């Protein structure tokens, strides 16, 4: 399977990671309990999120085929969801099954015993259906807490039609990026759209710029020892963020534009670039999209004098669904989770929601878009991966990181101040 390289390389670079079936499973100890109802919480609610449609279809299918185990779903958008699941887990009032980001977001709950250890509930057939290495991303201290669905990497998405109109080159270097911004602006085109109202989209820009300037090994080292953030490379990365903003890279409405509005603007052809993960592919390639067939995904440009490489990718973290340790129906929840994760992973892959963690033998992949194939090909060039920084840094440090980047973009702080404040955050133990 061609995607196994990703998991092997990703796990070599990021050795300890934490996450994000067809057929009926039989567990030791008997059949199903009559009249069981399971509640699933999720954040797949966006109109451009292909998982939203697939999730509901799969739950409807499950309920038709398993009348004695009813699944009820409830979803809210990302930032609201974080608050909701945090509150529920803290109050010991969580749903049976829930979506959870990996790394530093899920780790405290695993360590606090909030997640069900499903190691002994996994049939061998299910393990064999997962791409080699993928199960390690949802394994903590040798115990399995979830199943992977699919994974994502971030790329620079470029509207080739707008680049051609402006006479600009698709950028491979920082100088070419600055030149493209200048030409796009001169042609009356917004170079890149950014929905910084939700803060994390801006984080993506700084983090990849830091990885290109300092290199991926130095970026991981700084998260494990934040004092290293107060150094020339990270100060220069912050300077470049402000230089790009001053050059007019982003829309003037960036602080009032939400993530969903950013996607809508790009898909309507209102910006030439967007740096995002491949979960946006489905919206770009949707029949209603004005940019369908006009977008290419490329590695973020390398920097002259920078230590980062084009093969060092941002992403690779695997998100997944977990079972609450306090559920009254652990066997039924584990049975559903295995079936749901495999089918969501495979159907999501076909719909452009992400790259697969499950073996795709026998799947009809004729529906895979050209953009999805581009991203898959990019992943084959990868030398290493760093997952989303807010999944690596502790929760409070992640919030500080995002707030500092917003201040950097607003020019409320200098690059030197940014670096000094980042040096004070709590370290990552991942």
C-alpha positions in Angstrom: 0.0 0.0 0.0 1.6 3.2 -1.1 0.6 5.2 2.0 2.4 3.0 4.5 5.6 5.1 3.8 3.9 8.1 5.4 3.2 6.3 8.6 6.6 4.8 8.9 8.4 8.1 8.3 5.9 10.1 10.3 6.4 7.8 13.3 10.1 7.9 13.0 10.1 11.7 13.1 7.4 12.1 15.7 7.9 8.9 17.7 5.2 9.3 20.3 1.9 10.4 18.7 -1.7 10.2 19.7 -4.7 10.3 17.5 -7.8 11.1 15.4 -15.0 -1.7 9.2 -17.0 -3.4 7.1 -18.7 -6.4 8.6 -20.2 -7.4 12.0 -17.8 -8.0 14.8 -18.2 -10.7 17.4 -16.6 -10.2 20.8 -16.0 -12.8 23.5 -18.8 -13.0 26.0 -21.9 -13.2 23.9 -24.2 -11.2 21.7 -25.7 -7.7 21.8 -27.6 -6.2 24.6 -31.2 -5.5 23.7 -32.3 -1.9 23.6 -28.8 -0.3 23.8 -28.6 3.4 22.8 -25.2 5.0 22.1 -24.5 8.7 21.7 -21.8 10.0 19.4 -20.5 13.6 19.5 -18.6 15.1 16.6 -17.6 18.3 14.9 -18.4 17.4 11.3 -21.1 19.9 10.6 -19.7 22.2 7.9 -21.3 22.4 4.5 -17.9 21.8 2.9 -17.0 19.0 5.2 -17.5 15.7 3.3 -17.4 13.8 6.6 -20.6 15.5 7.7 -22.7 13.8 5.0 -20.9 10.4 5.3 -21.2 10.3 9.1 -24.9 10.7 9.0 -25.3 8.1 6.2 -23.2 5.6 8.1 -25.1 6.1 11.3 -28.4 5.6 9.4 -27.0 2.4 7.8 -25.8 1.1 11.2 -29.2 1.8 12.8 -31.0 -0.1 9.9 -28.7 -3.1 10.2 -28.5 -3.1 14.0 -32.0 -2.4 15.4 -30.9 -3.4 18.9 -28.0 -1.0 19.1 -29.2 2.5 18.2 -26.7 5.3 17.6 -27.7 8.9 18.1 -25.3 11.7 16.8 -24.9 15.3 17.9 -22.5 17.8 16.3 -21.3 21.3 16.7 -18.6 23.3 15.0 -14.9 23.0 15.9 -14.2 25.7 18.5 -17.6 25.2 20.2 -17.0 21.4 20.2 -13.7 21.8 22.0 -15.4 23.6 24.8 -18.3 21.2 24.9 -16.2 18.0 25.1 -13.8 19.5 27.6 -16.7 20.4 29.9 -18.4 17.1 29.5 -15.2 15.1 30.3 -14.3 17.3 33.3 -17.8 16.7 34.7 -17.7 13.0 34.0 -20.7 13.4 31.8 -19.3 12.5 28.4 -21.2 10.7 25.6 -20.4 7.1 24.8 -18.3 7.9 21.8 -16.8 11.2 20.8 -14.5 12.8 18.3 -11.1 13.9 19.7 -8.0 15.6 18.4 -4.7 13.9 19.1 -1.5 14.7 20.9 -1.7 17.2 23.7 -5.4 17.6 23.4 -6.3 13.9 24.1 -3.3 12.9 26.3 -4.5 14.5 29.6 -7.8 12.7 29.3 -6.1 9.4 28.5 -3.8 9.8 31.5 -6.8 10.7 33.7 -8.6 7.5 32.7 -11.4 9.2 30.7 -10.8 7.1 27.6 -11.7 3.4 27.3 -8.7 1.1 26.7 -10.0 -1.0 23.7 -6.8 -3.1 23.3 -8.5 -6.4 24.3 -11.7 -5.6 22.3 -9.9 -5.5 18.9 -10.4 -8.5 16.6 -7.3 -9.6 14.6 -9.2 -9.0 11.4 -9.7 -5.4 12.2 -6.0 -4.9 13.0 -5.1 -6.5 9.7 -7.3 -4.1 7.8 -5.4 -1.0 9.1 -2.4 0.2 7.1 0.9 -0.8 8.8 1.9 1.8 11.4 -1.4 3.6 11.6 -2.6 1.9 14.8 0.5 3.3 16.5 -0.9 6.8 16.3 -3.7 5.8 18.6 -1.6 3.7 20.9 -0.4 5.1 24.3 2.1 3.1 26.4 1.4 0.0 24.4 -2.4 0.2 24.8 -4.9 1.1 22.1 -7.5 3.8 22.7 -9.1 4.3 19.3 -9.1 3.4 15.6 -7.6 5.8 13.0 -9.9 7.0 10.3 -7.8 9.1 7.9 -5.0 11.6 8.0 -4.1 15.0 6.6 -1.3 17.1 5.4 -1.2 20.9 4.7 -0.3 22.3 1.4 -0.3 25.7 -0.3 -3.4 25.7 -2.6 -3.0 27.9 -5.6 -5.7 29.1 -8.1 -3.8 28.6 -11.4 -6.3 30.8 -13.3 -5.7 33.8 -11.0 -1.9 33.3 -11.2 -2.1 33.2 -15.0 -4.2 36.4 -15.0 -1.7 38.2 -12.9 1.3 36.9 -14.8 2.7 35.4 -11.6 4.6 32.2 -11.1 3.5 29.4 -8.7 6.0 30.0 -5.9 8.7 27.5 -5.0 10.8 29.9 -2.9 10.2 32.8 -0.5 11.4 35.3 -3.1 9.0 33.9 -5.6 6.2 34.1 -3.0 6.9 37.8 -2.4 7.0 38.4 -6.2 3.7 36.6 -6.7 2.1 38.7 -3.9 3.3 41.9 -5.7 1.9 40.8 -9.1 -1.4 39.5 -7.8 -2.0 42.7 -5.8 -1.1 44.8 -9.0 -3.8 42.8 -10.9 -6.4 43.6 -8.2 -6.4 40.0 -6.9 -6.2 39.1 -3.2 -3.1 37.0 -2.9 -4.3 34.7 -0.1 -7.4 34.4 2.1 -7.1 33.9 5.8 -9.9 33.4 8.4 -8.1 34.6 11.5 -11.3 35.1 13.4 -10.9 31.5 14.5 -7.1 32.0 15.2 -5.9 28.5 14.2 -5.8 29.2 10.5 -3.2 31.9 11.2 -1.2 29.4 13.3 -0.9 27.3 10.2 0.9 30.1 8.3 3.4 30.9 11.1 4.1 27.2 11.9 5.0 26.3 8.3 7.1 29.5 8.0 8.9 28.6 11.2 9.5 25.0 9.8 10.9 26.4 6.6 13.1 29.0 8.4 14.4 26.9 11.4 13.8 23.4 10.0 11.5 20.7 11.4 14.0 19.2 13.9 14.6 22.6 15.4 10.9 23.3 15.5 10.2 20.1 17.4 13.1 20.9 19.7 11.7 24.3 20.5 8.3 22.8 21.5 10.1 20.4 23.9 12.3 23.3 25.2 10.5 26.6 24.6 13.5 28.6 25.5 14.8 27.8 22.0 12.0 29.9 20.5 13.9 33.0 21.6 16.5 32.5 18.9 17.4 34.1 15.5 15.5 31.6 13.3 12.2 31.9 15.1 12.6 35.7 15.3 13.2 35.7 11.5 10.1 33.5 11.0 8.0 36.0 12.9 9.6 38.8 10.8 8.7 37.1 7.6 5.1 36.7 8.8 4.9 40.5 9.3 6.7 41.1 6.0 4.2 39.0 4.1 1.3 40.7 5.8 2.8 44.2 5.1 3.2 43.2 1.5 -0.6 42.6 1.3 -0.6 38.8 1.3 -3.8 38.5 3.2 -7.3 39.9 2.8 -8.0 43.1 4.8 -10.9 41.3 6.6 -8.7 38.5 8.0 -9.6 39.2 11.7 -13.4 39.3 11.0 -13.4 36.3 8.6 -14.1 32.9 10.0 -12.6 29.6 8.8 -15.8 28.7 6.9 -16.0 32.1 5.3 -12.3 31.7 4.3 -13.2 28.4 2.5 -16.2 30.1 0.8 -14.1 33.0 -0.4 -11.4 30.7 -1.9 -13.9 28.4 -3.5 -15.6 31.4 -5.1 -12.3 32.5 -6.6 -11.8 35.5 -4.3 -8.2 34.6 -3.4 -5.3 33.1 -5.2 -3.8 31.1 -2.4 -4.8 29.4 0.8 -2.6 27.3 3.2 -4.7 24.5 4.5 -5.0 20.8 5.0 -6.4 18.4 2.4 -9.8 18.2 4.1 -10.7 21.2 2.0 -10.3 19.2 -1.3 -13.9 18.1 -1.4 -15.2 21.7 -1.3 -12.7 22.9 -3.9 -13.8 20.0 -6.3 -17.5 20.3 -5.5 -19.7 20.9 -8.5 -20.8 24.2 -7.0 -17.3 25.5 -6.6 -16.1 28.3 -9.0 -12.5 27.0 -8.8 -13.2 23.3 -9.6 -10.3 22.1 -11.8 -8.4 25.3 -11.4 -6.5 24.6 -8.1 -3.1 22.9 -7.6 -1.6 21.9 -4.2 2.1 22.4 -3.8 4.6 22.1 -0.9 5.0 25.4 1.0 7.9 27.4 -0.6 11.5 26.9 0.7 13.5 29.8 2.0 16.8 31.0 0.6 19.1 30.6 3.6 16.4 28.7 5.6 17.1 25.3 7.2 13.8 23.7 6.2 13.2 21.4 3.2 10.3 21.0 0.8 9.9 17.4 2.0 9.3 18.5 5.6 5.5 18.6 5.9 3.1 20.1 8.3 0.4 17.6 9.3 0.3 13.9 9.7 -1.6 13.8 13.0 -4.4 11.3 13.0 -7.8 12.4 14.5 -10.2 9.7 15.7 -13.2 8.8 17.9 -12.8 7.6 21.4 -15.0 5.7 23.8 -15.8 7.2 27.2 -14.5 5.0 30.0 -17.7 5.6 31.9 -19.9 4.2 29.2 -22.5 1.6 30.3 -22.0 -0.3 27.1 -18.3 -0.8 26.3 -18.6 -3.9 24.1 -21.4 -2.4 22.0 -19.5 0.9 21.7 -16.3 -0.9 20.7 -18.3 -2.9 18.1 -19.8 0.2 16.6 -16.5 2.2 16.7 -14.6 -0.5 14.8 -17.2 -0.6 12.0 -17.7 3.2 12.0 -14.0 4.0 11.9 -13.2 1.7 9.0 -16.2 2.8 6.9 -15.7 6.5 7.7 -12.0 6.1 6.8 -12.7 4.4 3.4 -15.7 6.4 2.4 -14.1 9.6 3.6 -11.0 8.8 1.4 -13.2 8.3 -1.6 -15.0 11.6 -0.9 -11.8 13.6 -0.4 -12.0 14.0 3.4 -8.5 12.6 4.0 -5.9 10.1 3.1 -6.6 6.5 4.2 -5.5 4.7 7.3 -7.3 1.6 6.2 -6.3 -0.7 3.4 -8.1 0.2 0.2 -7.9 -3.2 -1.6 -11.1 -3.7 -3.6 -12.2 -0.1 -3.3 -13.4 1.6 -6.5 -11.1 4.7 -6.5 -12.3 6.0 -9.8 -14.1 8.9 -8.0 -10.8 10.2 -6.5 -10.2 13.7 -7.8 -7.1 15.0 -9.4 -6.5 17.2 -6.4 -6.6 14.3 -4.0 -4.2 12.4 -6.3 -1.9 15.5 -6.2 -1.8 15.5 -2.4 -1.2 11.8 -2.2 1.7 12.2 -4.6 3.1 15.0 -2.4 3.0 12.8 0.6 5.1 10.3 -1.3 7.9 12.9 -1.4 7.8 13.5 2.3 11.0 13.2 4.4 9.3 14.0 7.7 6.1 15.3 9.3 5.2 17.5 12.2 1.5 17.4 13.3 -0.4 20.5 14.1 1.5 22.4 16.7 -1.6 22.9 18.9 -1.8 19.1 19.1 1.9 19.0 20.3 2.0 22.0 22.7 0.0 21.7 26.0 -3.4 23.2 25.8 -2.6 26.5 27.6 0.6 26.9 25.5 -1.4 26.2 22.3 -3.8 29.0 23.2 -0.9 31.4 23.9 0.7 30.4 20.7 -2.4 31.2 18.6 -3.0 34.5 20.4 0.6 35.6 19.9 0.4 34.9 16.2 -2.8 36.9 16.0 -0.9 39.8 17.7 2.0 39.3 15.3 -0.3 39.6 12.3 -2.0 42.7 13.8 1.5 44.2 14.5 0.6 44.5 18.2 4.0 42.9 19.0 7.4 42.8 17.4 9.1 39.5 16.2 11.4 39.8 19.2 8.5 40.1 21.6 6.8 37.2 20.0 9.9 35.0 20.5 10.4 36.1 24.1 6.8 35.2 24.9 6.9 31.9 23.2 10.0 31.1 25.2 7.8 31.2 28.3 5.1 28.7 27.4 4.9 25.2 28.9 7.0 22.5 27.1 5.6 19.6 25.2 6.3 16.1 26.5 5.4 14.5 23.2 
